[in-house]
Amino acid sequence: MIRMSAESINAESMNPESVNDDLAAIEQVVATVERTQRAKDPEGFLALFHPDALWTTGHGKVLIGFDAIAEFTRAVLPKASWDGDVTYEVVHTQFLRADVAAVKVRQVYHSAADGDSAGAPLYVMTKQADGGWLLHVCQNTEVKE
């Protein structure tokens, strides 16, 4: 389910059609995060990041800039050891400006052996000149239940 809040933007700056297009594009980025995580595909995952991106991992490692994110991702993602599927679901999108969106995601690692574990990433995404959206500032948070 995608919810959108327009409280932080000038409603006149975004028409409903462009909002729907942007929401679909943002959801597609999150779907690609899911696909690349499942496939343990570092290059596909890295293609989603802005060159000046910042990322804090679920365990608190701070990665500043694309090169740091790429080094970490290429070392960790192919060796990830989860034994089941992972799912990502957009639960809330709030446009901070017409070209900047805060996207709250529900992340679940499904494991037959260990049970499910959840995360609550926040992605600040920016719209590019070509109309595409990229991950710009990301914070993963492990959910302890």
N, CA, C and O atoms as a GROMACS GRO file, in nm:
protein
  580
    1MET      N    1   0.085  -0.117   0.000
    1MET     CA    2   0.000   0.000   0.000
    1MET      C    3   0.089   0.123   0.000
    1MET      O    4   0.186   0.130   0.076
    2ILE      N    5   0.058   0.219  -0.084
    2ILE     CA    6   0.132   0.344  -0.089
    2ILE      C    7   0.041   0.454  -0.040
    2ILE      O    8  -0.070   0.472  -0.089
    3ARG      N    9   0.091   0.528   0.058
    3ARG     CA   10   0.021   0.648   0.103
    3ARG      C   11   0.109   0.766   0.071
    3ARG      O   12   0.231   0.756   0.080
    4MET      N   13   0.050   0.876   0.034
    4MET     CA   14   0.125   0.994  -0.001
    4MET      C   15   0.071   1.111   0.076
    4MET      O   16  -0.050   1.126   0.091
    5SER      N   17   0.160   1.193   0.126
    5SER     CA   18   0.121   1.315   0.193
    5SER      C   19   0.176   1.432   0.114
    5SER      O   20   0.293   1.435   0.078
    6ALA      N   21   0.091   1.528   0.088
    6ALA     CA   22   0.134   1.648   0.016
    6ALA      C   23   0.147   1.767   0.110
    6ALA      O   24   0.155   1.880   0.064
    7GLU      N   25   0.148   1.743   0.239
    7GLU     CA   26   0.152   1.853   0.336
    7GLU      C   27   0.274   1.940   0.320
    7GLU      O   28   0.267   2.061   0.344
    8SER      N   29   0.387   1.882   0.282
    8SER     CA   30   0.511   1.957   0.279
    8SER      C   31   0.542   2.018   0.144
    8SER      O   32   0.648   2.078   0.126
    9ILE      N   33   0.453   2.005   0.048
    9ILE     CA   34   0.480   2.061  -0.083
    9ILE      C   35   0.372   2.161  -0.121
    9ILE      O   36   0.263   2.162  -0.065
   10ASN      N   37   0.405   2.245  -0.216
   10ASN     CA   38   0.308   2.337  -0.272
   10ASN      C   39   0.220   2.254  -0.365
   10ASN      O   40   0.268   2.205  -0.468
   11ALA      N   41   0.094   2.238  -0.333
   11ALA     CA   42   0.004   2.154  -0.411
   11ALA      C   43  -0.004   2.198  -0.556
   11ALA      O   44  -0.027   2.115  -0.644
   12GLU      N   45   0.016   2.325  -0.582
   12GLU     CA   46   0.010   2.375  -0.719
   12GLU      C   47   0.130   2.328  -0.801
   12GLU      O   48   0.123   2.326  -0.924
   13SER      N   49   0.239   2.291  -0.735
   13SER     CA   50   0.360   2.253  -0.807
   13SER      C   51   0.353   2.111  -0.861
   13SER      O   52   0.437   2.073  -0.943
   14MET      N   53   0.257   2.032  -0.818
   14MET     CA   54   0.246   1.893  -0.865
   14MET      C   55   0.101   1.866  -0.902
   14MET      O   56   0.010   1.880  -0.820
   15ASN      N   57   0.080   1.826  -1.027
   15ASN     CA   58  -0.055   1.789  -1.064
   15ASN      C   59  -0.076   1.642  -1.031
   15ASN      O   60   0.021   1.567  -1.019
   16PRO      N   61  -0.201   1.598  -1.018
   16PRO     CA   62  -0.228   1.459  -0.979
   16PRO      C   63  -0.165   1.356  -1.071
   16PRO      O   64  -0.121   1.251  -1.025
   17GLU      N   65  -0.160   1.384  -1.200
   17GLU     CA   66  -0.100   1.288  -1.294
   17GLU      C   67   0.049   1.274  -1.269
   17GLU      O   68   0.101   1.162  -1.270
   18SER      N   69   0.119   1.386  -1.245
   18SER     CA   70   0.263   1.377  -1.219
   18SER      C   71   0.289   1.309  -1.084
   18SER      O   72   0.386   1.235  -1.071
   19VAL      N   73   0.203   1.333  -0.986
   19VAL     CA   74   0.218   1.265  -0.857
   19VAL      C   75   0.205   1.115  -0.876
   19VAL      O   76   0.285   1.038  -0.823
   20ASN      N   77   0.103   1.072  -0.951
   20ASN     CA   78   0.085   0.928  -0.975
   20ASN      C   79   0.204   0.870  -1.049
   20ASN      O   80   0.248   0.759  -1.017
   21ASP      N   81   0.256   0.942  -1.149
   21ASP     CA   82   0.374   0.895  -1.222
   21ASP      C   83   0.495   0.884  -1.129
   21ASP      O   84   0.569   0.786  -1.134
   22ASP      N   85   0.513   0.984  -1.043
   22ASP     CA   86   0.626   0.981  -0.950
   22ASP      C   87   0.612   0.869  -0.849
   22ASP      O   88   0.710   0.801  -0.818
   23LEU      N   89   0.492   0.849  -0.796
   23LEU     CA   90   0.470   0.740  -0.701
   23LEU      C   91   0.500   0.605  -0.766
   23LEU      O   92   0.561   0.518  -0.703
   24ALA      N   93   0.459   0.587  -0.891
   24ALA     CA   94   0.487   0.462  -0.962
   24ALA      C   95   0.637   0.444  -0.983
   24ALA      O   96   0.689   0.333  -0.968
   25ALA      N   97   0.706   0.551  -1.018
   25ALA     CA   98   0.851   0.544  -1.039
   25ALA      C   99   0.924   0.512  -0.908
   25ALA      O  100   1.019   0.434  -0.907
   26ILE      N  101   0.880   0.573  -0.799
   26ILE     CA  102   0.940   0.546  -0.669
   26ILE      C  103   0.915   0.402  -0.628
   26ILE      O  104   1.006   0.335  -0.578
   27GLU      N  105   0.794   0.354  -0.648
   27GLU     CA  106   0.763   0.215  -0.616
   27GLU      C  107   0.850   0.120  -0.699
   27GLU      O  108   0.891   0.015  -0.651
   28GLN      N  109   0.877   0.157  -0.823
   28GLN     CA  110   0.961   0.074  -0.909
   28GLN      C  111   1.105   0.067  -0.856
   28GLN      O  112   1.168  -0.038  -0.863
   29VAL      N  113   1.155   0.178  -0.805
   29VAL     CA  114   1.290   0.177  -0.746
   29VAL      C  115   1.292   0.080  -0.627
   29VAL      O  116   1.385   0.000  -0.614
   30VAL      N  117   1.191   0.087  -0.541
   30VAL     CA  118   1.186  -0.002  -0.425
   30VAL      C  119   1.173  -0.148  -0.471
   30VAL      O  120   1.233  -0.237  -0.410
   31ALA      N  121   1.096  -0.173  -0.575
   31ALA     CA  122   1.084  -0.309  -0.629
   31ALA      C  123   1.220  -0.357  -0.683
   31ALA      O  124   1.253  -0.475  -0.672
   32THR      N  125   1.296  -0.266  -0.740
   32THR     CA  126   1.429  -0.303  -0.789
   32THR      C  127   1.524  -0.329  -0.673
   32THR      O  128   1.610  -0.417  -0.682
   33VAL      N  129   1.511  -0.254  -0.564
   33VAL     CA  130   1.588  -0.285  -0.443
   33VAL      C  131   1.558  -0.429  -0.402
   33VAL      O  132   1.650  -0.507  -0.376
   34GLU      N  133   1.430  -0.464  -0.395
   34GLU     CA  134   1.392  -0.600  -0.358
   34GLU      C  135   1.452  -0.704  -0.453
   34GLU      O  136   1.511  -0.802  -0.409
   35ARG      N  137   1.437  -0.681  -0.582
   35ARG     CA  138   1.487  -0.776  -0.682
   35ARG      C  139   1.638  -0.794  -0.670
   35ARG      O  140   1.687  -0.907  -0.673
   36THR      N  141   1.712  -0.683  -0.657
   36THR     CA  142   1.858  -0.693  -0.651
   36THR      C  143   1.906  -0.753  -0.519
   36THR      O  144   2.009  -0.820  -0.516
   37GLN      N  145   1.833  -0.731  -0.412
   37GLN     CA  146   1.868  -0.794  -0.284
   37GLN      C  147   1.845  -0.944  -0.293
   37GLN      O  148   1.929  -1.023  -0.249
   38ARG      N  149   1.732  -0.986  -0.348
   38ARG     CA  150   1.704  -1.129  -0.364
   38ARG      C  151   1.809  -1.197  -0.449
   38ARG      O  152   1.852  -1.308  -0.419
   39ALA      N  153   1.851  -1.129  -0.557
   39ALA     CA  154   1.950  -1.186  -0.650
   39ALA      C  155   2.093  -1.168  -0.601
   39ALA      O  156   2.187  -1.221  -0.660
   40LYS      N  157   2.109  -1.092  -0.492
   40LYS     CA  158   2.242  -1.059  -0.439
   40LYS      C  159   2.327  -0.996  -0.549
   40LYS      O  160   2.442  -1.033  -0.571
   41ASP      N  161   2.266  -0.899  -0.618
   41ASP     CA  162   2.322  -0.832  -0.735
   41ASP      C  163   2.373  -0.694  -0.698
   41ASP      O  164   2.296  -0.598  -0.698
   42PRO      N  165   2.502  -0.682  -0.666
   42PRO     CA  166   2.552  -0.551  -0.622
   42PRO      C  167   2.544  -0.443  -0.730
   42PRO      O  168   2.513  -0.328  -0.699
   43GLU      N  169   2.571  -0.478  -0.854
   43GLU     CA  170   2.572  -0.374  -0.959
   43GLU      C  171   2.431  -0.322  -0.986
   43GLU      O  172   2.413  -0.202  -1.006
   44GLY      N  173   2.332  -0.410  -0.986
   44GLY     CA  174   2.194  -0.365  -1.003
   44GLY      C  175   2.150  -0.276  -0.888
   44GLY      O  176   2.082  -0.176  -0.910
   45PHE      N  177   2.189  -0.313  -0.767
   45PHE     CA  178   2.157  -0.234  -0.648
   45PHE      C  179   2.225  -0.098  -0.655
   45PHE      O  180   2.162   0.004  -0.628
   46LEU      N  181   2.352  -0.096  -0.690
   46LEU     CA  182   2.428   0.030  -0.694
   46LEU      C  183   2.376   0.126  -0.801
   46LEU      O  184   2.392   0.247  -0.787
   47ALA      N  185   2.316   0.073  -0.905
   47ALA     CA  186   2.262   0.159  -1.012
   47ALA      C  187   2.148   0.248  -0.961
   47ALA      O  188   2.108   0.341  -1.030
   48LEU      N  189   2.096   0.219  -0.842
   48LEU     CA  190   1.984   0.293  -0.786
   48LEU      C  191   2.028   0.415  -0.704
   48LEU      O  192   1.944   0.493  -0.661
   49PHE      N  193   2.158   0.431  -0.682
   49PHE     CA  194   2.210   0.536  -0.594
   49PHE      C  195   2.257   0.660  -0.670
   49PHE      O  196   2.317   0.651  -0.777
   50HIS      N  197   2.227   0.774  -0.611
   50HIS     CA  198   2.279   0.902  -0.658
   50HIS      C  199   2.431   0.903  -0.631
   50HIS      O  200   2.474   0.844  -0.532
   51PRO      N  201   2.511   0.969  -0.715
   51PRO     CA  202   2.656   0.972  -0.691
   51PRO      C  203   2.696   1.031  -0.556
   51PRO      O  204   2.800   0.995  -0.502
   52ASP      N  205   2.615   1.120  -0.500
   52ASP     CA  206   2.647   1.182  -0.371
   52ASP      C  207   2.569   1.120  -0.256
   52ASP      O  208   2.546   1.185  -0.154
   53ALA      N  209   2.530   0.996  -0.271
   53ALA     CA  210   2.443   0.931  -0.172
   53ALA      C  211   2.513   0.911  -0.038
   53ALA      O  212   2.635   0.904  -0.028
   54LEU      N  213   2.430   0.903   0.065
   54LEU     CA  214   2.471   0.867   0.201
   54LEU      C  215   2.385   0.748   0.243
   54LEU      O  216   2.268   0.742   0.208
   55TRP      N  217   2.444   0.655   0.317
   55TRP     CA  218   2.368   0.538   0.360
   55TRP      C  219   2.418   0.496   0.497
   55TRP      O  220   2.538   0.484   0.520
   56THR      N  221   2.325   0.474   0.587
   56THR     CA  222   2.358   0.412   0.716
   56THR      C  223   2.292   0.275   0.716
   56THR      O  224   2.171   0.263   0.700
   57THR      N  225   2.373   0.172   0.735
   57THR     CA  226   2.323   0.035   0.729
   57THR      C  227   2.239   0.004   0.853
   57THR      O  228   2.236   0.081   0.949
   58GLY      N  229   2.171  -0.109   0.849
   58GLY     CA  230   2.088  -0.152   0.961
   58GLY      C  231   2.167  -0.176   1.089
   58GLY      O  232   2.110  -0.182   1.198
   59HIS      N  233   2.298  -0.191   1.075
   59HIS     CA  234   2.383  -0.211   1.193
   59HIS      C  235   2.465  -0.087   1.227
   59HIS      O  236   2.558  -0.092   1.306
   60GLY      N  237   2.428   0.027   1.164
   60GLY     CA  238   2.487   0.154   1.202
   60GLY      C  239   2.613   0.196   1.129
   60GLY      O  240   2.672   0.298   1.164
   61LYS      N  241   2.656   0.122   1.029
   61LYS     CA  242   2.774   0.162   0.954
   61LYS      C  243   2.736   0.278   0.862
   61LYS      O  244   2.642   0.267   0.784
   62VAL      N  245   2.811   0.388   0.872
   62VAL     CA  246   2.784   0.507   0.793
   62VAL      C  247   2.871   0.504   0.667
   62VAL      O  248   2.993   0.492   0.674
   63LEU      N  249   2.804   0.516   0.554
   63LEU     CA  250   2.872   0.513   0.424
   63LEU      C  251   2.845   0.646   0.354
   63LEU      O  252   2.730   0.678   0.325
   64ILE      N  253   2.948   0.722   0.328
   64ILE     CA  254   2.933   0.854   0.269
   64ILE      C  255   2.989   0.852   0.128
   64ILE      O  256   3.109   0.828   0.108
   65GLY      N  257   2.904   0.876   0.030
   65GLY     CA  258   2.944   0.880  -0.110
   65GLY      C  259   2.928   0.744  -0.178
   65GLY      O  260   2.930   0.639  -0.115
   66PHE      N  261   2.912   0.752  -0.309
   66PHE     CA  262   2.890   0.631  -0.387
   66PHE      C  263   3.003   0.531  -0.373
   66PHE      O  264   2.978   0.411  -0.362
   67ASP      N  265   3.128   0.578  -0.372
   67ASP     CA  266   3.241   0.484  -0.366
   67ASP      C  267   3.237   0.401  -0.238
   67ASP      O  268   3.263   0.281  -0.242
   68ALA      N  269   3.206   0.462  -0.126
   68ALA     CA  270   3.198   0.388   0.001
   68ALA      C  271   3.081   0.289  -0.002
   68ALA      O  272   3.094   0.176   0.044
   69ILE      N  273   2.968   0.332  -0.056
   69ILE     CA  274   2.852   0.244  -0.068
   69ILE      C  275   2.885   0.126  -0.159
   69ILE      O  276   2.851   0.012  -0.130
   70ALA      N  277   2.952   0.155  -0.270
   70ALA     CA  278   2.988   0.050  -0.366
   70ALA      C  279   3.085  -0.051  -0.304
   70ALA      O  280   3.068  -0.172  -0.321
   71GLU      N  281   3.187  -0.002  -0.235
   71GLU     CA  282   3.284  -0.093  -0.173
   71GLU      C  283   3.215  -0.185  -0.073
   71GLU      O  284   3.238  -0.306  -0.075
   72PHE      N  285   3.131  -0.130   0.013
   72PHE     CA  286   3.059  -0.209   0.112
   72PHE      C  287   2.965  -0.309   0.044
   72PHE      O  288   2.964  -0.427   0.078
   73THR      N  289   2.887  -0.263  -0.053
   73THR     CA  290   2.788  -0.348  -0.118
   73THR      C  291   2.854  -0.463  -0.192
   73THR      O  292   2.808  -0.577  -0.184
   74ARG      N  293   2.960  -0.435  -0.265
   74ARG     CA  294   3.030  -0.540  -0.341
   74ARG      C  295   3.093  -0.643  -0.250
   74ARG      O  296   3.108  -0.759  -0.288
   75ALA      N  297   3.132  -0.602  -0.129
   75ALA     CA  298   3.192  -0.696  -0.034
   75ALA      C  299   3.087  -0.778   0.040
   75ALA      O  300   3.110  -0.896   0.070
   76VAL      N  301   2.972  -0.718   0.071
   76VAL     CA  302   2.875  -0.780   0.161
   76VAL      C  303   2.760  -0.849   0.088
   76VAL      O  304   2.726  -0.962   0.123
   77LEU      N  305   2.701  -0.785  -0.010
   77LEU     CA  306   2.579  -0.839  -0.070
   77LEU      C  307   2.597  -0.978  -0.133
   77LEU      O  308   2.514  -1.065  -0.109
   78PRO      N  309   2.700  -1.002  -0.212
   78PRO     CA  310   2.712  -1.136  -0.272
   78PRO      C  311   2.729  -1.248  -0.169
   78PRO      O  312   2.698  -1.363  -0.198
   79LYS      N  313   2.778  -1.215  -0.050
   79LYS     CA  314   2.803  -1.314   0.055
   79LYS      C  315   2.690  -1.321   0.157
   79LYS      O  316   2.700  -1.395   0.255
   80ALA      N  317   2.583  -1.244   0.136
   80ALA     CA  318   2.473  -1.241   0.234
   80ALA      C  319   2.423  -1.383   0.257
   80ALA      O  320   2.416  -1.463   0.164
   81SER      N  321   2.387  -1.412   0.381
   81SER     CA  322   2.360  -1.551   0.418
   81SER      C  323   2.215  -1.581   0.453
   81SER      O  324   2.188  -1.686   0.511
   82TRP      N  325   2.120  -1.492   0.420
   82TRP     CA  326   1.983  -1.526   0.452
   82TRP      C  327   1.938  -1.645   0.367
   82TRP      O  328   1.982  -1.660   0.252
   83ASP      N  329   1.852  -1.727   0.422
   83ASP     CA  330   1.814  -1.852   0.355
   83ASP      C  331   1.676  -1.847   0.292
   83ASP      O  332   1.627  -1.949   0.243
   84GLY      N  333   1.612  -1.732   0.293
   84GLY     CA  334   1.478  -1.722   0.237
   84GLY      C  335   1.466  -1.599   0.151
   84GLY      O  336   1.566  -1.546   0.103
   85ASP      N  337   1.345  -1.555   0.131
   85ASP     CA  338   1.319  -1.436   0.050
   85ASP      C  339   1.325  -1.310   0.135
   85ASP      O  340   1.316  -1.315   0.258
   86VAL      N  341   1.339  -1.199   0.067
   86VAL     CA  342   1.328  -1.069   0.131
   86VAL      C  343   1.224  -0.990   0.052
   86VAL      O  344   1.219  -0.997  -0.070
   87THR      N  345   1.141  -0.916   0.124
   87THR     CA  346   1.040  -0.834   0.059
   87THR      C  347   1.054  -0.689   0.106
   87THR      O  348   1.093  -0.662   0.220
   88TYR      N  349   1.023  -0.598   0.015
   88TYR     CA  350   1.025  -0.454   0.043
   88TYR      C  351   0.891  -0.398   0.000
   88TYR      O  352   0.845  -0.425  -0.111
   89GLU      N  353   0.829  -0.322   0.086
   89GLU     CA  354   0.698  -0.263   0.056
   89GLU      C  355   0.700  -0.115   0.094
   89GLU      O  356   0.735  -0.080   0.207
   90VAL      N  357   0.663  -0.030   0.001
   90VAL     CA  358   0.649   0.112   0.031
   90VAL      C  359   0.525   0.128   0.119
   90VAL      O  360   0.416   0.086   0.081
   91VAL      N  361   0.543   0.188   0.236
   91VAL     CA  362   0.428   0.209   0.325
   91VAL      C  363   0.388   0.356   0.336
   91VAL      O  364   0.277   0.386   0.379
   92HIS      N  365   0.478   0.446   0.299
   92HIS     CA  366   0.443   0.587   0.302
   92HIS      C  367   0.541   0.665   0.215
   92HIS      O  368   0.662   0.642   0.220
   93THR      N  369   0.488   0.757   0.137
   93THR     CA  370   0.571   0.848   0.058
   93THR      C  371   0.525   0.990   0.088
   93THR      O  372   0.407   1.022   0.076
   94GLN      N  373   0.620   1.073   0.125
   94GLN     CA  374   0.590   1.214   0.150
   94GLN      C  375   0.684   1.298   0.063
   94GLN      O  376   0.806   1.290   0.076
   95PHE      N  377   0.624   1.379  -0.024
   95PHE     CA  378   0.703   1.468  -0.107
   95PHE      C  379   0.743   1.589  -0.024
   95PHE      O  380   0.658   1.663   0.025
   96LEU      N  381   0.875   1.608  -0.010
   96LEU     CA  382   0.927   1.724   0.061
   96LEU      C  383   0.933   1.844  -0.033
   96LEU      O  384   0.916   1.959   0.009
   97ARG      N  385   0.957   1.815  -0.158
   97ARG     CA  386   0.947   1.908  -0.270
   97ARG      C  387   0.903   1.822  -0.389
   97ARG      O  388   0.895   1.700  -0.377
   98ALA      N  389   0.875   1.884  -0.499
   98ALA     CA  390   0.832   1.808  -0.615
   98ALA      C  391   0.939   1.709  -0.662
   98ALA      O  392   0.906   1.609  -0.726
   99ASP      N  393   1.066   1.736  -0.630
   99ASP     CA  394   1.175   1.649  -0.675
   99ASP      C  395   1.247   1.578  -0.561
   99ASP      O  396   1.355   1.523  -0.581
  100VAL      N  397   1.189   1.580  -0.442
  100VAL     CA  398   1.248   1.513  -0.325
  100VAL      C  399   1.137   1.442  -0.249
  100VAL      O  400   1.037   1.504  -0.212
  101ALA      N  401   1.155   1.312  -0.226
  101ALA     CA  402   1.054   1.235  -0.156
  101ALA      C  403   1.117   1.155  -0.042
  101ALA      O  404   1.224   1.096  -0.058
  102ALA      N  405   1.050   1.154   0.072
  102ALA     CA  406   1.087   1.068   0.184
  102ALA      C  407   0.999   0.944   0.172
  102ALA      O  408   0.876   0.954   0.168
  103VAL      N  409   1.062   0.827   0.167
  103VAL     CA  410   0.991   0.702   0.140
  103VAL      C  411   1.017   0.605   0.254
  103VAL      O  412   1.131   0.563   0.276
  104LYS      N  413   0.912   0.569   0.325
  104LYS     CA  414   0.923   0.472   0.435
  104LYS      C  415   0.891   0.335   0.379
  104LYS      O  416   0.791   0.317   0.310
  105VAL      N  417   0.974   0.239   0.410
  105VAL     CA  418   0.966   0.105   0.353
  105VAL      C  419   0.958   0.002   0.466
  105VAL      O  420   1.021   0.018   0.570
  106ARG      N  421   0.881  -0.102   0.442
  106ARG     CA  422   0.880  -0.219   0.532
  106ARG      C  423   0.960  -0.328   0.463
  106ARG      O  424   0.931  -0.366   0.350
  107GLN      N  425   1.062  -0.376   0.530
  107GLN     CA  426   1.154  -0.476   0.478
  107GLN      C  427   1.140  -0.600   0.566
  107GLN      O  428   1.148  -0.590   0.688
  108VAL      N  429   1.119  -0.716   0.504
  108VAL     CA  430   1.107  -0.839   0.581
  108VAL      C  431   1.194  -0.947   0.518
  108VAL      O  432   1.182  -0.978   0.400
  109TYR      N  433   1.281  -1.004   0.600
  109TYR     CA  434   1.358  -1.121   0.560
  109TYR      C  435   1.281  -1.242   0.610
  109TYR      O  436   1.260  -1.259   0.731
  110HIS      N  437   1.239  -1.327   0.517
  110HIS     CA  438   1.161  -1.446   0.551
  110HIS      C  439   1.256  -1.565   0.558
  110HIS      O  440   1.326  -1.596   0.462
  111SER      N  441   1.258  -1.632   0.673
  111SER     CA  442   1.347  -1.746   0.692
  111SER      C  443   1.271  -1.860   0.758
  111SER      O  444   1.213  -1.845   0.865
  112ALA      N  445   1.273  -1.974   0.693
  112ALA     CA  446   1.208  -2.093   0.750
  112ALA      C  447   1.280  -2.137   0.878
  112ALA      O  448   1.216  -2.182   0.973
  113ALA      N  449   1.410  -2.123   0.879
  113ALA     CA  450   1.489  -2.171   0.993
  113ALA      C  451   1.481  -2.077   1.113
  113ALA      O  452   1.469  -2.122   1.227
  114ASP      N  453   1.487  -1.946   1.088
  114ASP     CA  454   1.497  -1.850   1.198
  114ASP      C  455   1.374  -1.763   1.217
  114ASP      O  456   1.370  -1.682   1.309
  115GLY      N  457   1.274  -1.779   1.133
  115GLY     CA  458   1.158  -1.690   1.138
  115GLY      C  459   1.187  -1.560   1.068
  115GLY      O  460   1.299  -1.537   1.022
  116ASP      N  461   1.088  -1.475   1.059
  116ASP     CA  462   1.102  -1.348   0.989
  116ASP      C  463   1.174  -1.245   1.075
  116ASP      O  464   1.163  -1.246   1.198
  117SER      N  465   1.248  -1.158   1.009
  117SER     CA  466   1.306  -1.042   1.076
  117SER      C  467   1.273  -0.920   0.990
  117SER      O  468   1.266  -0.930   0.867
  118ALA      N  469   1.252  -0.807   1.055
  118ALA     CA  470   1.203  -0.690   0.984
  118ALA      C  471   1.298  -0.573   0.996
  118ALA      O  472   1.378  -0.562   1.089
  119GLY      N  473   1.288  -0.486   0.897
  119GLY     CA  474   1.360  -0.360   0.896
  119GLY      C  475   1.264  -0.250   0.855
  119GLY      O  476   1.159  -0.275   0.797
  120ALA      N  477   1.302  -0.127   0.886
  120ALA     CA  478   1.219  -0.011   0.853
  120ALA      C  479   1.305   0.097   0.787
  120ALA      O  480   1.330   0.201   0.847
  121PRO      N  481   1.349   0.072   0.663
  121PRO     CA  482   1.432   0.172   0.596
  121PRO      C  483   1.357   0.301   0.567
  121PRO      O  484   1.236   0.301   0.546
  122LEU      N  485   1.431   0.409   0.567
  122LEU     CA  486   1.383   0.538   0.520
  122LEU      C  487   1.473   0.577   0.404
  122LEU      O  488   1.595   0.585   0.419
  123TYR      N  489   1.413   0.602   0.289
  123TYR     CA  490   1.487   0.644   0.171
  123TYR      C  491   1.446   0.787   0.138
  123TYR      O  492   1.328   0.815   0.119
  124VAL      N  493   1.543   0.877   0.130
  124VAL     CA  494   1.517   1.008   0.073
  124VAL      C  495   1.564   0.997  -0.071
  124VAL      O  496   1.682   0.974  -0.100
  125MET      N  497   1.468   1.014  -0.161
  125MET     CA  498   1.496   0.995  -0.303
  125MET      C  499   1.486   1.129  -0.376
  125MET      O  500   1.408   1.216  -0.338
  126THR      N  501   1.567   1.144  -0.480
  126THR     CA  502   1.565   1.267  -0.558
  126THR      C  503   1.534   1.235  -0.703
  126THR      O  504   1.580   1.136  -0.759
  127LYS      N  505   1.453   1.323  -0.762
  127LYS     CA  506   1.414   1.308  -0.901
  127LYS      C  507   1.524   1.368  -0.988
  127LYS      O  508   1.572   1.479  -0.963
  128GLN      N  509   1.562   1.294  -1.091
  128GLN     CA  510   1.670   1.336  -1.179
  128GLN      C  511   1.614   1.409  -1.302
  128GLN      O  512   1.494   1.407  -1.326
  129ALA      N  513   1.702   1.472  -1.377
  129ALA     CA  514   1.661   1.549  -1.494
  129ALA      C  515   1.586   1.464  -1.596
  129ALA      O  516   1.502   1.514  -1.670
  130ASP      N  517   1.618   1.333  -1.601
  130ASP     CA  518   1.550   1.244  -1.695
  130ASP      C  519   1.416   1.194  -1.643
  130ASP      O  520   1.348   1.116  -1.711
  131GLY      N  521   1.376   1.239  -1.523
  131GLY     CA  522   1.249   1.198  -1.464
  131GLY      C  523   1.259   1.077  -1.373
  131GLY      O  524   1.163   1.044  -1.303
  132GLY      N  525   1.373   1.009  -1.373
  132GLY     CA  526   1.393   0.894  -1.286
  132GLY      C  527   1.423   0.937  -1.143
  132GLY      O  528   1.461   1.051  -1.118
  133TRP      N  529   1.406   0.844  -1.051
  133TRP     CA  530   1.431   0.870  -0.909
  133TRP      C  531   1.549   0.785  -0.863
  133TRP      O  532   1.563   0.670  -0.904
  134LEU      N  533   1.635   0.843  -0.778
  134LEU     CA  534   1.750   0.772  -0.722
  134LEU      C  535   1.749   0.780  -0.570
  134LEU      O  536   1.697   0.876  -0.512
  135LEU      N  537   1.808   0.680  -0.507
  135LEU     CA  538   1.830   0.681  -0.362
  135LEU      C  539   1.939   0.783  -0.332
  135LEU      O  540   2.047   0.777  -0.391
  136HIS      N  541   1.911   0.875  -0.242
  136HIS     CA  542   2.007   0.982  -0.213
  136HIS      C  543   2.056   0.975  -0.068
  136HIS      O  544   2.176   0.987  -0.042
  137VAL      N  545   1.965   0.956   0.025
  137VAL     CA  546   2.000   0.941   0.167
  137VAL      C  547   1.917   0.824   0.220
  137VAL      O  548   1.794   0.824   0.210
  138CYS      N  549   1.985   0.725   0.275
  138CYS     CA  550   1.915   0.604   0.320
  138CYS      C  551   1.957   0.568   0.462
  138CYS      O  552   2.075   0.577   0.498
  139GLN      N  553   1.860   0.528   0.540
  139GLN     CA  554   1.884   0.483   0.678
  139GLN      C  555   1.808   0.354   0.699
  139GLN      O  556   1.684   0.354   0.698
  140ASN      N  557   1.879   0.245   0.716
  140ASN     CA  558   1.814   0.118   0.749
  140ASN      C  559   1.807   0.105   0.900
  140ASN      O  560   1.902   0.140   0.971
  141THR      N  561   1.697   0.055   0.949
  141THR     CA  562   1.679   0.035   1.092
  141THR      C  563   1.622  -0.104   1.115
  141THR      O  564   1.517  -0.138   1.062
  142GLU      N  565   1.691  -0.182   1.195
  142GLU     CA  566   1.641  -0.315   1.230
  142GLU      C  567   1.524  -0.297   1.328
  142GLU      O  568   1.530  -0.216   1.420
  143VAL      N  569   1.420  -0.374   1.307
  143VAL     CA  570   1.304  -0.369   1.396
  143VAL      C  571   1.313  -0.485   1.493
  143VAL      O  572   1.315  -0.601   1.453
  144LYS      N  573   1.319  -0.453   1.621
  144LYS     CA  574   1.321  -0.554   1.727
  144LYS      C  575   1.180  -0.567   1.781
  144LYS      O  576   1.120  -0.469   1.826
  145GLU      N  577   1.127  -0.686   1.776
  145GLU     CA  578   0.988  -0.704   1.824
  145GLU      C  579   0.982  -0.769   1.958
  145GLU      O  580   0.874  -0.791   2.011
   0.00000   0.00000   0.00000
